[in-house]
Amino acid sequence: MRRPLALLAGVLLAGASALPASAADGDGGFTIRDPRIKESSGLAASRLHPGVYWTHNDSDDGPYLYAVDGRTGRTVATVTLSGVGRPRDVEAVSIGPGNQIYVGDIGDNLGGTWPYVWIYRLPEPKELRDQTIRATQYVVKYADGPRDAESLVVHPRTGRVYLIDKKENGGHLYEGPARLSPSKANVFRPVAPVDLWATDAALSPDGQSLAVRGYFGGILYAFDGGRVRREGQLDVPLQSQGESVTYSADGSKLLYGSEGENSPVQAKDAPGGGSDKSPSTNGGSAAGGSGGAGADSGLKAGAVAVAVAAAAVFALSRLRRRR
């Protein structure tokens, strides 16, 4: 999926972030080594296989999921989805109750013109090996018309699915039906504003915190059954094209991924996840940076790069709107 503004920012930020070191449990960050994965656009921590993360390509790929070992960055299993058509623009992956994997074919390269999108659900395999698994396909429509989206989360207890549309000036959290139907269109309705140009989101394992990321920052929300309350900014690392985020299986880390070959997945302590770091509560928009009380020295070192990139994106977006 081509995103000219994001790619410009990626060029300006190139080299600003260092590759993370591996941790013994696989949750300390890694580099995706599989040459087939060039557009990693979603990330989900496995519940059955500690230290393993599920990911997928953005577009121009088949119905594939890849299980990546967080200790080595190597792909340990490729799952082919059957029972679905050819994916159009897969943007997100999440794991719900009963170790069910949900895949969001929810992107729209045309900016919100497709009348419907799809969600696929399949059981997480108990054995990590190359295999084909039959998935259930759900048709998704929005109550207020078509739109582009790259964020899908599933509540870990209720199994309810939520989407966040991707808008430069902020979007909305959309709530799906209590149970998705495979036989009719599932209408998602807006329930809360999200103050970010969102590229992915993740719910904490206890379902009480919603982490939303964008290209230049992120926001942490308290989450209560679709009701959200902003708690502050997230310490999002500088990445060339930040596309994904997930909580580690134990909720102690947030892992952030980027597109590109040999793309890095970087780990940060999750606010309230057993560390002494907490999000910023300054109330400012996270769309222009990822500062905050818990920001580390690496963030300060990249502040100038972020400012330049944000200014360039803003200037180009203004020019685009004038056309």
Phi, psi and chi 1 to 4 in degrees:
 res  aa     phi    psi   chi1   chi2   chi3   chi4
   1 MET       -  122.1 -176.5  175.0 -178.5      -
   2 ARG   -85.8  128.7  -68.4 -176.8  174.5   87.3
   3 ARG  -131.4   90.9  -55.0  177.2 -178.7   86.7
   4 PRO   -55.8  -43.6  -24.9   34.3      -      -
   5 LEU   -66.4  -41.0  -59.3 -176.8      -      -
   6 ALA   -66.5  -39.0      -      -      -      -
   7 LEU   -66.0  -37.8  -69.3  176.3      -      -
   8 LEU   -61.3  -44.5  171.9   61.5      -      -
   9 ALA   -61.6  -37.4      -      -      -      -
  10 GLY   -61.8  -40.1      -      -      -      -
  11 VAL   -62.9  -43.5  171.4      -      -      -
  12 LEU   -66.8  -28.8  -67.1  170.4      -      -
  13 LEU   -95.4   -2.6  -65.9  175.2      -      -
  14 ALA   -55.4  131.5      -      -      -      -
  15 GLY    86.0   -5.1      -      -      -      -
  16 ALA   -77.4  -22.7      -      -      -      -
  17 SER  -114.4  140.3   58.1      -      -      -
  18 ALA   -92.4  151.5      -      -      -      -
  19 LEU   -69.2  137.9  -65.6 -179.7      -      -
  20 PRO   -76.6  156.0   28.9  -34.1      -      -
  21 ALA   -86.5  151.3      -      -      -      -
  22 SER   -76.3  150.6  -64.0      -      -      -
  23 ALA  -113.0  158.3      -      -      -      -
  24 ALA   -61.7  -31.9      -      -      -      -
  25 ASP   -91.6    0.6   58.4    4.5      -      -
  26 GLY    81.6    4.6      -      -      -      -
  27 ASP  -106.7   12.7  -65.9  -27.9      -      -
  28 GLY   -98.1    7.5      -      -      -      -
  29 GLY   104.3  153.8      -      -      -      -
  30 PHE  -163.4  175.2   53.9   93.8      -      -
  31 THR  -117.1  129.7  -63.0      -      -      -
  32 ILE   -73.5  118.3  -64.0  175.5      -      -
  33 ARG   -97.0  -13.4  -57.3  -66.9 -175.7 -175.0
  34 ASP   -71.1  119.6 -167.4  -30.2      -      -
  35 PRO   -66.2  -15.6   23.2  -33.7      -      -
  36 ARG   -74.7  -23.3  -63.3  173.1  -61.8  174.4
  37 ILE   -94.9   91.3  -54.0  173.7      -      -
  38 LYS  -106.2  -14.2  -62.1  179.1 -179.4  179.0
  39 GLU  -135.8   55.6  -69.0 -172.5  -61.0      -
  40 SER   -59.4  117.0  174.6      -      -      -
  41 SER  -122.5   -2.3 -168.8      -      -      -
  42 GLY  -149.9  158.4      -      -      -      -
  43 LEU  -150.8  136.3 -156.5   61.6      -      -
  44 ALA  -147.7  129.4      -      -      -      -
  45 ALA   -75.1  130.0      -      -      -      -
  46 SER   -66.7  142.3  171.3      -      -      -
  47 ARG   -91.7  -30.5  -58.1  -67.7 -173.1  -93.9
  48 LEU   -85.1  -26.2  -68.9  178.4      -      -
  49 HIS  -127.1   93.1  -50.3  -74.3      -      -
  50 PRO   -54.7  135.1  -25.9   35.3      -      -
  51 GLY    83.0    2.7      -      -      -      -
  52 VAL  -105.6  141.4  168.3      -      -      -
  53 TYR  -126.3  135.5  -69.8   83.3      -      -
  54 TRP   -91.0  137.3  -67.2   97.2      -      -
  55 THR  -145.9  177.6 -170.1      -      -      -
  56 HIS  -159.5  162.7   53.4   81.4      -      -
  57 ASN   -81.2  163.0  -80.1  -49.1      -      -
  58 ASP   -73.9  -73.2 -178.9  -16.0      -      -
  59 SER  -138.0  174.4   54.5      -      -      -
  60 ASP    59.9   32.2  -61.6  -36.2      -      -
  61 ASP  -130.4  171.4 -162.5    9.9      -      -
  62 GLY   -89.2 -166.1      -      -      -      -
  63 PRO   -81.5   67.8   31.3  -35.3      -      -
  64 TYR  -120.8  143.1  -53.2  122.4      -      -
  65 LEU  -121.2  145.1  -73.8  175.5      -      -
  66 TYR  -121.4  130.2  -55.7   93.1      -      -
  67 ALA   -95.8  116.9      -      -      -      -
  68 VAL  -110.7  129.9  178.9      -      -      -
  69 ASP   -76.1  118.4 -171.9  -18.8      -      -
  70 GLY   -68.5  -11.4      -      -      -      -
  71 ARG   -81.9  -33.6  -59.6  167.1 -176.3   83.7
  72 THR  -119.4  -19.9   65.1      -      -      -
  73 GLY    79.5    6.1      -      -      -      -
  74 ARG   -92.0  146.7  -53.5  -70.7 -178.3 -175.0
  75 THR   -75.3  126.2  -62.0      -      -      -
  76 VAL  -107.2   -8.2  -67.3      -      -      -
  77 ALA  -164.8  143.2      -      -      -      -
  78 THR  -119.6  124.1  -59.7      -      -      -
  79 VAL  -107.5  127.6  170.4      -      -      -
  80 THR  -100.6  126.4  -57.9      -      -      -
  81 LEU   -84.0  129.8  -79.8   63.2      -      -
  82 SER  -111.6  166.9   67.9      -      -      -
  83 GLY    82.5    6.9      -      -      -      -
  84 VAL  -128.9  161.8  -57.6      -      -      -
  85 GLY   -77.5 -171.7      -      -      -      -
  86 ARG   -73.2  123.1 -178.7  172.7  178.5   82.3
  87 PRO   -58.0  147.0  -24.9   35.1      -      -
  88 ARG  -100.7  -50.3 -168.8  159.8   49.5 -170.7
  89 ASP  -157.8   80.2 -168.5   -3.7      -      -
  90 VAL   -74.6  127.1  178.4      -      -      -
  91 GLU  -126.8  -12.4  -68.8  -73.3   -3.8      -
  92 ALA  -155.3  155.0      -      -      -      -
  93 VAL  -144.0  142.4   60.1      -      -      -
  94 SER  -150.4  156.3 -177.0      -      -      -
  95 ILE  -116.9  128.5  -62.1 -179.8      -      -
  96 GLY  -108.3 -166.3      -      -      -      -
  97 PRO   -58.8  151.0  -21.3   31.9      -      -
  98 GLY    69.4   21.3      -      -      -      -
  99 ASN    55.6   42.9  -60.7  -47.2      -      -
 100 GLN   -94.9  129.4  -63.8  -71.4  -55.5      -
 101 ILE   -92.9  131.3  -59.4  177.2      -      -
 102 TYR  -112.6  128.7  -68.9   74.3      -      -
 103 VAL  -115.8  127.0 -179.6      -      -      -
 104 GLY   -99.2  103.7      -      -      -      -
 105 ASP   -90.4   69.0 -168.5   -2.9      -      -
 106 ILE  -120.0   -0.2   55.2  175.9      -      -
 107 GLY   -74.9  158.8      -      -      -      -
 108 ASP  -144.2   98.5 -169.4  -26.7      -      -
 109 ASN   -60.8  -18.9  -73.4  -34.0      -      -
 110 LEU   -92.8    8.7  -57.9  177.1      -      -
 111 GLY    80.5   17.1      -      -      -      -
 112 GLY   109.3   56.9      -      -      -      -
 113 THR  -123.9  -16.0   58.0      -      -      -
 114 TRP   -74.4  133.7  -71.2  -34.1      -      -
 115 PRO   -69.4  -18.9   24.2  -34.1      -      -
 116 TYR  -154.0  159.8   58.5   85.3      -      -
 117 VAL  -130.8 -176.1  -69.5      -      -      -
 118 TRP  -131.9  152.7  -60.4  -60.0      -      -
 119 ILE  -124.6  136.2  -68.6  173.6      -      -
 120 TYR  -113.3  140.6  -45.9  124.0      -      -
 121 ARG  -127.0  135.8  179.1  179.0   58.7   83.4
 122 LEU  -149.7  154.1   66.5  154.0      -      -
 123 PRO   -73.2  138.8   26.4  -34.0      -      -
 124 GLU   -66.8  128.2 -177.4  175.1    9.8      -
 125 PRO   -66.2  140.2   23.8  -32.9      -      -
 126 LYS   -75.1  -25.1  -64.5 -179.6  180.0  179.2
 127 GLU  -115.9  131.2 -177.6 -179.2   -9.5      -
 128 LEU   -87.6   99.2  -70.3  176.6      -      -
 129 ARG  -155.9  161.6   56.7  178.9  175.4   80.3
 130 ASP   -63.7  128.0  -67.2   -7.6      -      -
 131 GLN  -162.5  166.0   56.3 -169.0  -66.9      -
 132 THR  -110.2  132.1  -62.3      -      -      -
 133 ILE  -128.2  133.2  -61.9  178.4      -      -
 134 ARG   -74.9  132.9 -173.5  168.2 -174.6   82.6
 135 ALA  -114.6  157.6      -      -      -      -
 136 THR   -97.2  132.6  -58.5      -      -      -
 137 GLN  -105.7  132.4  177.8  169.9  -47.2      -
 138 TYR  -118.8  135.2  -57.2  100.7      -      -
 139 VAL   -86.5  133.2  173.3      -      -      -
 140 VAL  -122.0  132.6  168.5      -      -      -
 141 LYS  -128.7  156.5  -67.1 -174.1  175.1 -177.8
 142 TYR  -102.7  141.6  -64.0   93.7      -      -
 143 ALA   -62.8  -28.5      -      -      -      -
 144 ASP  -110.8   26.8   49.8   -1.5      -      -
 145 GLY   100.0  165.4      -      -      -      -
 146 PRO   -60.4  152.1  -21.3   33.7      -      -
 147 ARG  -163.1  161.9   57.5 -155.6   54.1 -110.8
 148 ASP   -85.2  142.5 -175.0   23.7      -      -
 149 ALA  -150.3  148.9      -      -      -      -
 150 GLU  -133.5    6.3  -63.4 -170.6    4.6      -
 151 SER  -123.8  127.3  -52.0      -      -      -
 152 LEU  -137.3  130.5  174.4  151.9      -      -
 153 VAL  -132.1  151.6  -62.3      -      -      -
 154 VAL  -122.9  128.6 -176.7      -      -      -
 155 HIS   -64.5  129.6 -164.7  -79.8      -      -
 156 PRO   -68.7  -12.9   24.5  -33.5      -      -
 157 ARG  -111.2  -45.6  -65.3  176.7 -178.6  172.1
 158 THR   -87.6  -23.7   67.5      -      -      -
 159 GLY    79.3    6.1      -      -      -      -
 160 ARG   -72.1  141.2 -163.2  160.6 -157.8  157.4
 161 VAL  -102.9  138.4 -178.5      -      -      -
 162 TYR  -127.6  145.3  -61.9   83.8      -      -
 163 LEU  -124.5  154.5  -55.7  174.0      -      -
 164 ILE  -127.2  123.9  -59.2  173.4      -      -
 165 ASP   -77.4  156.8   62.4  -22.4      -      -
 166 LYS  -104.0  107.2 -178.0 -174.4  179.8 -175.1
 167 LYS  -132.8  138.9  -75.0 -168.2  172.2 -177.6
 168 GLU   -57.6  -35.0 -171.2  173.3  -13.4      -
 169 ASN  -100.5   16.9  -63.4  -40.5      -      -
 170 GLY   104.5  147.9      -      -      -      -
 171 GLY  -125.9 -147.2      -      -      -      -
 172 HIS  -138.7  152.6  -78.0   80.8      -      -
 173 LEU   -83.7  126.8  176.3   73.6      -      -
 174 TYR  -110.1  134.3  -75.2   78.6      -      -
 175 GLU  -105.5  130.3 -177.5  179.4   72.4      -
 176 GLY   -87.1  176.7      -      -      -      -
 177 PRO   -61.1  160.8  -17.8   30.3      -      -
 178 ALA   -57.6  -35.1      -      -      -      -
 179 ARG  -135.0  129.5  -66.5  -71.9 -178.8  -88.8
 180 LEU   -72.7  142.2  -64.6  179.3      -      -
 181 SER  -106.5  130.8  170.3      -      -      -
 182 PRO   -83.0   -4.7   29.5  -33.7      -      -
 183 SER  -109.3   -6.5   59.6      -      -      -
 184 LYS  -148.9  167.6   63.2 -179.3 -178.5  179.4
 185 ALA   -67.2  137.5      -      -      -      -
 186 ASN  -100.8  116.2  -63.5  -87.1      -      -
 187 VAL   -91.1  124.4  178.4      -      -      -
 188 PHE  -100.5  133.5  -80.8   62.8      -      -
 189 ARG  -117.2  141.3  -55.3 -177.1 -175.1  -78.8
 190 PRO   -69.2  133.3   24.7  -32.6      -      -
 191 VAL  -124.3  -17.3  -68.0      -      -      -
 192 ALA  -163.1  144.1      -      -      -      -
 193 PRO   -74.4  150.1   25.7  -32.5      -      -
 194 VAL  -125.7  119.6  173.2      -      -      -
 195 ASP   -87.4   57.7  -57.2  -38.3      -      -
 196 LEU  -160.9  149.3 -166.1   68.5      -      -
 197 TRP   -80.2   83.2 -165.3   11.3      -      -
 198 ALA   -78.4  129.1      -      -      -      -
 199 THR  -108.4  -13.5   60.9      -      -      -
 200 ASP  -173.9  167.0 -159.2   12.9      -      -
 201 ALA  -152.2  163.2      -      -      -      -
 202 ALA  -151.1  141.3      -      -      -      -
 203 LEU   -96.7  140.9  -85.7  173.4      -      -
 204 SER   -65.5  157.6   58.7      -      -      -
 205 PRO   -57.3  -26.9  -28.3   37.0      -      -
 206 ASP   -89.7   -1.4   61.5    8.0      -      -
 207 GLY    75.3   13.4      -      -      -      -
 208 GLN  -103.5   -9.9  -64.0 -179.5    9.4      -
 209 SER  -131.6  137.3  -64.1      -      -      -
 210 LEU  -115.9  118.3  174.4   67.2      -      -
 211 ALA  -101.5  124.1      -      -      -      -
 212 VAL  -120.4  128.7 -174.7      -      -      -
 213 ARG  -115.8  156.5   76.4  158.1  -60.5  168.4
 214 GLY  -130.5 -165.1      -      -      -      -
 215 TYR   -69.7  -33.1  -68.0  122.5      -      -
 216 PHE  -119.2    3.6  -55.6  117.0      -      -
 217 GLY   178.5 -168.6      -      -      -      -
 218 GLY  -160.2  163.5      -      -      -      -
 219 ILE  -129.0  139.1  -58.1  175.4      -      -
 220 LEU  -102.9  128.6 -178.6   73.7      -      -
 221 TYR  -117.1  142.3  -67.7   93.8      -      -
 222 ALA   -73.8  137.6      -      -      -      -
 223 PHE  -123.6  128.8 -172.2   88.2      -      -
 224 ASP  -141.1   88.6 -179.9   14.1      -      -
 225 GLY    55.2   43.5      -      -      -      -
 226 GLY    95.5  -17.1      -      -      -      -
 227 ARG   -88.8  132.8  -64.4 -174.2  -65.4  -86.7
 228 VAL  -124.5  150.6  -62.2      -      -      -
 229 ARG  -136.8  122.6 -177.5 -176.5   71.7 -105.0
 230 ARG   -66.2  130.3 -180.0  170.7  177.7  149.3
 231 GLU  -110.8  -19.3  -66.2 -162.9  -30.7      -
 232 GLY   150.9 -173.8      -      -      -      -
 233 GLN   -90.4  152.8  -65.9 -177.5   -7.7      -
 234 LEU   -97.2  152.0  -67.5  169.3      -      -
 235 ASP   -85.5   74.5 -178.1   16.2      -      -
 236 VAL   -82.1  130.2  177.8      -      -      -
 237 PRO   -70.1  157.5   27.4  -35.1      -      -
 238 LEU   -74.1  122.8  -58.5  175.7      -      -
 239 GLN  -136.6  153.5  -66.2  177.4  -45.6      -
 240 SER   -63.8  -36.9   60.9      -      -      -
 241 GLN  -155.1   83.0 -170.5  171.2  -29.9      -
 242 GLY   -68.1  116.8      -      -      -      -
 243 GLU  -122.8  -13.9  -71.5  -75.5  -23.4      -
 244 SER  -144.8  157.6   59.2      -      -      -
 245 VAL  -154.8  145.3   63.8      -      -      -
 246 THR  -152.1  152.2 -175.2      -      -      -
 247 TYR   -79.2  146.7  -82.2   88.8      -      -
 248 SER   -65.3  163.5   59.0      -      -      -
 249 ALA   -59.8  -30.9      -      -      -      -
 250 ASP   -92.3   -2.3   64.1    1.3      -      -
 251 GLY    81.2    3.1      -      -      -      -
 252 SER   -83.6  -18.8   66.0      -      -      -
 253 LYS  -128.2  153.9  -60.0  -74.7 -174.7 -178.6
 254 LEU  -113.8  128.5  -82.3  166.3      -      -
 255 LEU  -111.3  130.6  -70.9   95.0      -      -
 256 TYR  -115.5  129.4  -60.0   90.7      -      -
 257 GLY  -114.8  162.9      -      -      -      -
 258 SER  -136.3  157.3  177.4      -      -      -
 259 GLU   -79.0  169.8  -73.9 -167.2    0.5      -
 260 GLY   111.5  163.0      -      -      -      -
 261 GLU   -69.5  143.8  -65.1 -175.7   19.5      -
 262 ASN    49.5   47.2  -64.9  -46.5      -      -
 263 SER   -75.8  140.1   59.2      -      -      -
 264 PRO   -82.1  144.1   30.8  -34.4      -      -
 265 VAL  -115.8  116.2  174.5      -      -      -
 266 GLN  -109.2  139.1  -63.2  172.9 -101.3      -
 267 ALA  -103.9  139.9      -      -      -      -
 268 LYS  -132.7  149.3  -63.8  -78.0 -173.0  175.4
 269 ASP   -61.8  133.3  -71.3  -29.2      -      -
 270 ALA   -79.3  132.6      -      -      -      -
 271 PRO   -55.9  127.3  -23.9   34.2      -      -
 272 GLY    74.4    8.7      -      -      -      -
 273 GLY  -100.4   32.2      -      -      -      -
 274 GLY   100.0    5.4      -      -      -      -
 275 SER  -115.6  171.3   73.7      -      -      -
 276 ASP   -90.5    4.1   58.1   -0.2      -      -
 277 LYS   -82.3  144.6  -70.0 -171.8  177.3 -179.5
 278 SER  -137.4  156.1   60.0      -      -      -
 279 PRO   -72.1  157.7   28.1  -35.4      -      -
 280 SER   -65.2  146.6  163.0      -      -      -
 281 THR  -120.3   30.8   55.1      -      -      -
 282 ASN   -77.8  -10.3   60.6   16.3      -      -
 283 GLY    78.4   -2.1      -      -      -      -
 284 GLY   -77.5  162.4      -      -      -      -
 285 SER   -68.7  139.2  172.2      -      -      -
 286 ALA   -87.2   -0.2      -      -      -      -
 287 ALA   -68.1  -18.8      -      -      -      -
 288 GLY  -107.2    2.6      -      -      -      -
 289 GLY   172.9  174.2      -      -      -      -
 290 SER  -128.2   46.7   56.5      -      -      -
 291 GLY   -74.3 -175.3      -      -      -      -
 292 GLY   145.6  168.9      -      -      -      -
 293 ALA   -62.0  -28.4      -      -      -      -
 294 GLY   -93.8    8.2      -      -      -      -
 295 ALA   -68.5  142.1      -      -      -      -
 296 ASP   -96.1  179.5   59.0   14.9      -      -
 297 SER   -63.8  -28.4   59.6      -      -      -
 298 GLY   -64.4  -35.2      -      -      -      -
 299 LEU   -64.6  -42.9  178.2   61.8      -      -
 300 LYS   -62.8  -38.7  -64.7  176.8 -178.3  177.5
 301 ALA   -65.0  -27.6      -      -      -      -
 302 GLY   -99.3    9.7      -      -      -      -
 303 ALA   -61.2  -41.9      -      -      -      -
 304 VAL   -63.8  -43.1  173.6      -      -      -
 305 ALA   -61.1  -40.7      -      -      -      -
 306 VAL   -63.3  -43.5  170.5      -      -      -
 307 ALA   -62.1  -44.1      -      -      -      -
 308 VAL   -64.1  -45.7  172.7      -      -      -
 309 ALA   -62.9  -43.6      -      -      -      -
 310 ALA   -63.0  -40.3      -      -      -      -
 311 ALA   -63.5  -41.3      -      -      -      -
 312 ALA   -64.8  -43.0      -      -      -      -
 313 VAL   -62.6  -42.4  169.1      -      -      -
 314 PHE   -63.2  -44.0  176.4   77.2      -      -
 315 ALA   -62.3  -44.5      -      -      -      -
 316 LEU   -67.0  -36.4  -76.9 -177.9      -      -
 317 SER   -66.5  -35.5   65.2      -      -      -
 318 ARG   -65.0  -42.5  -66.6  -78.0  -65.5  178.8
 319 LEU   -63.1  -41.0  -73.0  173.3      -      -
 320 ARG   -62.5  -39.6 -173.9 -179.4   62.1 -171.6
 321 ARG   -69.4  -23.6  -81.1 -164.4  -74.5  -93.1
 322 ARG   -79.2  -17.5  -70.0  174.7 -178.5  172.9
 323 ARG   -75.0      -  -68.1  174.4 -178.4  173.0
